[in-house]
Amino acid sequence: MSDEFTSTRGLSVSRGGIGGPLAVLLHGIGANRAVWQRMIAMADKHWPGRWMAPDLRGHGRSLHEGPYGYAMHAADIAELIGDEPVDNVTLAGHSFGGVVAAVTGTGWFGPRVKDVAAFGVKIVWTADEEAKAHELAHRPARVFATRAEAIDRFLKSSGLFGLVDPASDAAASGITGGDGHWQVAMDPRCFGAVGPSLDKLLRLSAAPLRLAAGESDPMVTLDQMRSIDAAARTFTGAAHNAHWEKPEQVWDFIAGGK
């Protein structure tokens, strides 16, 4: 079972489970909490407590109001877990969400968490990649004439194209609008937070930081991860979206398995 609520900072959040430790699932840029559906469906078999999955600021049904830097996202997440006992929370983040998890894990925003499990984080950014992301941040939100076009754009921008059925609820969660005025449910200004290279930022986490990625993830290499976490691992048979492709392996990683 799960329920939904809106936090005092305007985040739309799903949660479920009973008792025990809390896993906070943080999606990547351009996505939303629906990308955790396959993992949530098996949470009772792989996680010994509760889970929580927000739409990050500027995404999905959460507040679309900046700024969208890592610190603002971390402050949002800190508010969600502020009443949790010390060391009762595992922050699990994919890609951009993994960086948000690490920044929250600094403790600078109040709560002290047990650990951070980040996967698919693009650690090294070239100047051209960073410039392209910042260019996207300055473009107006694109309007689509049809719902199908908007869903297609959402799946491509979130990296879920070819993985998620365009007719599914997960695909529909990424768009908004109607009557010939459809849009992706994301503020393009979120891209302004992307880059620069993130190794120093990840190292700031005061909570133990664990890193992983799909074995064929084009965003990051095992060597890059092991320069930060000597025990970093890969998920067999997965690329960048391992939480959708190999959810059992990702749960094992979040729960501390090898």
N, C-alpha and C positions, 0 to 999 in steps of 0.2 A: 504494500500500500504506500501511496505517497500523497502529499498535499502540496499546495502552492501558496505562497504569500509574497508580499512586497515589503522589502526592508525599509527602514526609515531613510535610507539613502537612495531609494528608488530602484533597487534591484529586484527583479522578478526571479523567484527562487522556487525550486522543487526540492522536496526532502522526503526521506523515508527511513525505514529501519526502526529498531527498538533498542534502547539502552546502549551501553558500551562506548567504545571510541567512535569518533566522528571522522569520516573521510569527506573532504571538500573537493569537488570535481570542477576544475576550471578549464573551460574550452579555449581553443585557439582563436586568433583574430579572424574575423569574417564568419565565424560559426556561431553557435548558441548551445544551450544546455541539451538540446535534442540529440546532439552527437553522442551523448552518453547512454542513449536508450538501450543499446545491446548490453552494456555493462550493468545498467540498473536492473535489467530483467533477470540477471543472475547474481545480484548483490547478496542475497540471503545465503548463497552457497559459498561465497568467497570473502565476505567481509563480516567480522563479528560484532557489528554494531550498527550505527546510523550512517547515512550519507546525505549530502547536501549538494545541489548543483544549481548555481545561479547563471543567469544571462549576465555577462559582464556589462558594465556601463557602455552605452552606445550600441548595444547588440540586442537583437530579439525584442522582448517586451520590457526590457529595463529602460531606465531613464536615458534619453538621448541628449545629454548635456555634458559638455566637457568641463575642465580639461580631461584628456585621456591618457596622461602619462602613467608609467608604472606605479608611481607613488599614489596617485588617486585611486587606481584599481586596488592597490594593497590596502588603502584606508577603507574602501568599501568592504573588502573581505574581512578586515579586522573587526568591523562593526558586526558582521554576521556571527563571528565566533567569540565575541567579547565576553559572553557569559559562560564559556566552556572552562572546565578545570584546566590548570596548567598541564601541558604535555598530554592532552587527551585528543588532540587533533592532528591528523595527517593531511597535508595539503598536496593534492595530486593535480598537476597541471600539464596540459598538452601544448607544446609550441609556445605561443605568446603567453598562454595561461601558466606555463611552467615558470616563466620569468616573473609573472605576478606572484606566483606561489613563493618563489625564492625571496622576493622583496618583502612579502608579508612575513616570511620566516626570519627576517632580521630582528623582529621584535620591536622595531622603531615605532610601530603603530599601536602598541599595547600588548596584545595577546602573545603568549609564548606557546609555540606549537611543538608537538613531539618530533615531527620530521617533515621533509619535503621530498616528494617523488615526482620529478619532472621528466617528461619524455618528449622526444621530437623537437627539442629546442634548437633553433638555428643559432649556433654560438658565434660563428664568424660571418660578418656582413661586409661585402665590398662597398666601395664608395658609390658605384653605379647602382647596386641593389638598394642601398639606403636612399639614394636620390629618387629612384623610381617609386619607392613607397611613399616618400614625401610628396611626390607629384600627385599620386592618387589621393592623398589627403586634401589636396587643394581643388580637386575636381568636384563639381556639384553632384549630388546623388542622381544617378541615372533613372529615368522613368521609362517603363516598358508598356507597350500597348496591350500585351496579353499576360495572363498569369503564368503560362508555360514559359515565356521568355524570361520572366523574373525568376522563376524557379531554376531555370538553366543557369542564369548568372549567379544565383546564390550557390548552387552546387559547385560551380567552377571556382568562384572566389573563396569558398571555404575549403577547397581541396577534396570535396566529397563526390565530385562528378565520377560516375562509373561505379560508385560504391553504394550510394543511397538511391532507392527507387524514386523517380520524380513524382510518382503518384502517392507517396507515403506522407504520413503526418510529419515526419522529420524534415522532409523537403518543404512542406507547406509552412512550417514554423519559421522559415528563413525569409519570408516575404510579407509584405503588407500592402494595403491599398485595395483597389477595385475599379470597375467601370473605365477600363482603358488607362488607368493611372496606377500601375503596379511598380513597387520598388523592393529592393533587398532591404531587409530589416536591420540595417547597420548604418551608422553615421560614418561616411568616408573619412572624416577627420581622425578616426581611430588609427589610421595608418601612420599618422604623424609620430607615433611613439616608437615605431620600428627602428631598430639599429640604435647605436653603433654596435660593434662587436661586444659580446655580452659576458665574456669570461670573468671580468672583474666584478660585474654586478652579481652574477651567480654566487661568487665566493663570499659575498656579504652575508649570506644567510647564517644566522646564529644557530638555527636548527640543523641537524644533520641533513645533508643534501645528497640524494641519490639520483643518478641520471640513467636514462635508457633511450632507445630509439629502435624503430624497425630496422631489420638487417639490411634492407634496401632503401632506407630513407635517404632521399637526395639532399636533404637539408643539413645533415650533420654526419660526421664520421665517428667511429668508435674511438679513434685516437684523440680527436678533439674533446670528446666527453671525458676520456680517461686522463686528460691533462688537468681536469678539475676533480673528478671522482675516479679513483684508481679501480674501483669495483664496478664501473659502468658496464651495462650489458646491452644486448640486442634482443629483439623479439623475432623469433623464427617465422619466416613466411609473411612478414609485415613490411609495409613501406612507411609513409609519413603518418597515416591515420590508424595506428595500431589499435586504438581503443574501439574502432569499428571493425577492423580486420581480424584482430586476435584478442578479443576482450578477456578471455581467460588468462592469457599471459600477462596482460596489463594489471588485472586484479592481483595476480601473484606478486608482481613487482610492487604494487602499492602496499600490499600486506607485508612486505619485507622478505618475500621468497626469492630464491636464486634461480 
